[in-house]
């Protein structure tokens, strides 16, 4: 009996694989390595291929007796999704549709899905509740919301149960330092700040300082990737006990401004990080902070690494030891 992890060679996927294996769970990874890294799965079984390859999914399900799936495989760059929406609908929505069809054919009826805070768009209020309005402001968020809807109807029609996990800002790295974040191109704040600390970039550009926030910079809710990993395990466990299509936010429930993140990074690294003030980035909401209480209450989720300093320390450990990522 195995858990199939699609996109298990990516950032959040690989940390989840490592976490599941630390609990002695049998895991099998499917990743096309278009973004992920072979090294990130460590020694977990890996199939290199597409979630749209039905024959491959049939054979994995048979060979490994797959009973549940954690589905990460997707494109996730907001800016790129605006420029190339069709690519995002094709890969994310059509890819998941094909995966769901294959899973149903194999009678696998438990799926945990990687959703995002981007489903909310510009929030009505913070902290954001799962029941708040979902009006994505970019195709990436819209593909994830469409998949949530697909899963909801798949439960109604076929009894396929699901948990959609809406991540806020995933950050940090494996505290043991074996795996970490390596995106190409990198667009996320914390790895870019740390690249500036390492001298791999000249400076960090702060995207706008005229937002209606305490210091004028955007506020986000940063959540340790290992805390995300544990939530995926609990979500799958929930599907052993209850049927339905569930949705949970995953965040710390606390917001930090871009300036605060840079300040904490300077403390952690003991390096003064050069900063440049730039224009606002299109589509960035001023404040995004989760209410994570539903996940705590219904999944029994307990965060182990909730301090921003800890998140940045673990990321720093990884980037310092792997300045060029997995290369
Ligand atoms: N930022 C900068 N400079 C940079 C990079 C980022 O100032 O060089 C700022 C951004 O404007 C934002 C904050 O740092 O205010 C965090 O930016 P990230 O790009 O790290 O993360 P986002 O909040 O844009 O994105 C996250 C997830 C997405 C998800 C989105 C929901 O990574 O997957 O939240 O809005 F879609």
Boltz pocket constraint, residues with backbone or C-beta under 6 A from the ligand:
constraints:
  - pocket:
      binder: B
      contacts: [[A, 76], [A, 78], [A, 116], [A, 117], [A, 118], [A, 140], [A, 141], [A, 167], [A, 168], [A, 169], [A, 170], [A, 187], [A, 188], [A, 189], [A, 190], [A, 192], [A, 204], [A, 205], [A, 206], [A, 207], [A, 208], [A, 218], [A, 219], [A, 220], [A, 258], [A, 281], [A, 284], [A, 285], [A, 288]]
      max_distance: 6.0
